[in-house]
Amino acid sequence: MTHGFLPDARFLPLRPCLIERMQEIAGAMNSELFCSLCEPLGFSVLSDAFGRVSAQEGSVWLLDQARENLVVAYNSGPRASEIVGFQQPLTSGIVSMVVASEQAFVENEVFKNANHSARLDNKLRVRTQSMIVVPFYFLNACRGVITCVQLENVMEADGAPKAADGTLRSFGVEDLQAVQMAASVVTGLIDFHALRTTVGWFFP
């Protein structure tokens, strides 16, 4: 630390209770609670990052309480109502791989990657062309991932195959860094709002 401040000794006896309460909040995390803690500023940060990398849409995936699935808690795209609540088992998929490894991922032609799960693609009748996935930390642990994608419509409304238009943009290292920065900012916001709520610290 470089700011010169040290923990106030008056609060040290309360630290176990604070940690316990933070763990309770983390264990209860779902889409509704996430949206409450993220607040408009957090969503603005995410939206700006998705726009900066020219992603068609982005999502926040959270571990469920059983730590068996990643569940979409937020999606920025026009089909968010179909995507929020989607569950991806931790036994498959690139998003699950990133949670397990806690290593960021960026790739183009994702549909060729053997680790890619097409469960959500099949539901939406699209193909994920390019993808960025970053671990999402809050309350002192990796609790999900943030993704952004370039999608290709592969089926017409009648179910017929649709020809690729070849206009999708690829993601690069700078795009990955932009999403990682946004994830860090949102982490700080959630941690702060959770702490503020726990101690009853509200501004006038």
C-alpha positions in Angstrom: 0.0 0.0 0.0 1.3 3.5 -0.8 -1.5 5.7 0.8 0.0 5.5 4.3 -3.2 4.3 6.0 -3.4 1.2 8.2 -6.5 -0.7 9.4 -8.1 1.0 12.4 -7.6 -1.1 15.5 -11.2 -0.3 16.6 -12.6 -2.3 13.7 -10.3 -5.4 13.9 -12.5 -7.3 16.3 -15.4 -7.0 13.9 -13.4 -8.3 10.9 -14.7 -12.0 11.3 -18.3 -10.8 11.3 -17.7 -8.6 8.3 -16.0 -11.5 6.4 -18.9 -13.8 7.3 -21.5 -11.3 6.1 -19.6 -10.8 2.8 -19.5 -14.5 2.2 -23.3 -14.6 2.8 -23.8 -11.9 0.2 -21.6 -13.8 -2.2 -23.4 -17.0 -1.6 -26.8 -15.4 -2.3 -25.6 -13.7 -5.5 -28.1 -14.0 -8.3 -29.2 -11.8 -11.2 -31.4 -9.5 -9.1 -28.8 -9.0 -6.4 -26.1 -8.5 -9.0 -28.1 -5.8 -10.8 -28.8 -4.1 -7.5 -25.1 -3.9 -6.5 -23.8 -3.1 -10.0 -26.1 -0.1 -10.3 -26.3 2.1 -13.4 -22.6 3.1 -13.2 -21.4 -0.5 -13.5 -23.6 -1.2 -16.4 -22.4 2.0 -18.1 -18.8 0.8 -17.7 -19.6 -2.5 -19.2 -21.6 -1.0 -22.1 -18.7 1.4 -22.8 -16.2 -1.5 -22.9 -18.4 -3.6 -25.2 -18.8 -0.6 -27.5 -15.1 0.1 -27.5 -14.3 -3.4 -28.7 -17.2 -3.3 -31.2 -18.8 -6.4 -29.6 -22.3 -7.1 -30.7 -23.2 -7.9 -27.1 -21.8 -8.8 -23.8 -22.8 -10.9 -20.8 -22.1 -11.4 -17.1 -22.1 -15.0 -16.1 -22.3 -15.9 -12.4 -21.7 -19.2 -10.5 -24.8 -20.6 -9.0 -25.0 -21.4 -5.3 -24.2 -25.1 -5.9 -21.2 -24.1 -8.1 -22.4 -26.4 -10.8 -23.4 -24.0 -13.5 -22.6 -20.5 -14.8 -25.8 -18.5 -15.2 -26.2 -15.4 -17.3 -27.2 -12.6 -15.0 -26.9 -9.7 -17.5 -26.8 -9.4 -21.3 -26.5 -6.2 -23.3 -28.0 -7.4 -26.5 -31.5 -7.2 -28.1 -32.3 -10.8 -27.1 -31.4 -10.3 -23.4 -34.8 -11.7 -22.3 -33.9 -15.0 -23.9 -30.3 -15.1 -22.6 -30.6 -14.0 -19.0 -31.1 -17.1 -16.9 -29.4 -19.4 -19.3 -27.3 -22.0 -17.5 -24.0 -23.5 -18.8 -22.7 -26.6 -16.8 -19.2 -26.2 -15.4 -18.3 -29.4 -17.1 -18.2 -27.9 -20.6 -17.7 -24.7 -22.5 -15.0 -22.0 -22.8 -16.7 -19.9 -20.1 -16.4 -22.8 -17.7 -12.8 -23.3 -18.7 -12.0 -19.7 -17.8 -13.6 -20.0 -14.4 -11.5 -23.1 -13.7 -8.2 -21.7 -14.9 -8.9 -18.0 -14.0 -7.1 -17.2 -17.2 -8.5 -14.7 -19.7 -9.4 -15.9 -23.2 -9.7 -14.3 -26.6 -10.2 -16.1 -29.9 -11.6 -15.6 -33.4 -13.3 -18.5 -35.2 -14.4 -19.8 -31.7 -16.8 -22.2 -33.3 -13.7 -24.3 -34.4 -12.5 -24.6 -30.8 -13.1 -28.0 -29.4 -13.8 -26.5 -25.9 -16.6 -24.3 -27.3 -20.1 -25.3 -26.2 -22.8 -24.6 -28.8 -25.7 -24.9 -26.3 -26.6 -21.2 -26.3 -25.8 -20.8 -30.0 -28.2 -23.6 -30.9 -30.9 -22.0 -28.7 -30.5 -18.6 -30.5 -29.8 -20.1 -33.9 -26.5 -18.2 -34.2 -22.8 -19.1 -34.3 -20.2 -17.5 -32.1 -17.5 -16.2 -34.3 -15.2 -14.3 -31.9 -15.2 -14.2 -28.2 -13.5 -12.5 -25.2 -13.9 -14.1 -21.8 -12.4 -12.7 -18.6 -12.6 -14.0 -15.0 -15.0 -11.9 -12.9 -13.8 -11.4 -9.3 -15.8 -9.8 -6.5 -15.9 -10.2 -2.7 -12.4 -11.7 -2.8 -13.0 -14.6 -5.2 -13.6 -15.5 -8.9 -17.4 -15.8 -9.0 -18.0 -15.8 -12.8 -16.9 -14.4 -16.1 -17.6 -11.5 -18.4 -17.9 -12.2 -22.1 -18.3 -10.3 -25.3 -18.9 -11.8 -28.7 -19.3 -11.4 -32.4 -22.2 -13.5 -33.6 -23.2 -14.8 -37.0 -26.8 -15.6 -37.8 -26.7 -19.1 -39.3 -30.4 -19.7 -39.8 -33.2 -17.7 -41.4 -36.6 -17.4 -39.7 -37.8 -20.5 -41.5 -34.8 -22.5 -40.2 -32.9 -22.5 -43.6 -29.1 -21.9 -43.5 -28.0 -18.3 -43.9 -24.9 -17.4 -45.9 -22.1 -15.7 -44.0 -21.6 -12.1 -44.8 -17.9 -11.9 -43.9 -18.2 -8.5 -42.1 -17.5 -9.6 -38.5 -14.7 -7.9 -36.7 -11.9 -9.9 -35.0 -10.9 -9.3 -31.4 -7.3 -8.5 -30.4 -5.1 -8.1 -27.3 -6.2 -4.4 -26.8 -9.8 -5.5 -26.8 -9.1 -8.1 -24.2 -7.4 -5.5 -22.0 -10.4 -3.1 -22.4 -12.8 -5.8 -21.1 -10.4 -6.7 -18.3 -10.2 -3.1 -17.2 -14.0 -2.8 -17.2 -14.3 -6.0 -15.1 -11.9 -4.5 -12.6 -13.9 -1.3 -12.3 -17.2 -3.3 -11.8 -15.4 -5.5 -9.2 -14.6 -2.4 -7.2 -18.2 -1.1 -7.5 -19.7 -4.3 -6.3 -17.3 -4.7 -3.4 -17.9 -1.1 -2.3 -21.7 -1.3 -2.5 -21.7 -4.7 -0.6 -19.5 -3.2 2.1 -21.6 0.0 2.3 -24.8 -2.0 2.7 -23.3 -4.3 5.3 -22.2 -1.5 7.6 -25.2 0.7 6.9 -23.1 3.5 5.4 -25.4 5.6 3.2 -24.7 9.0 1.9 -27.2 11.8 2.6 
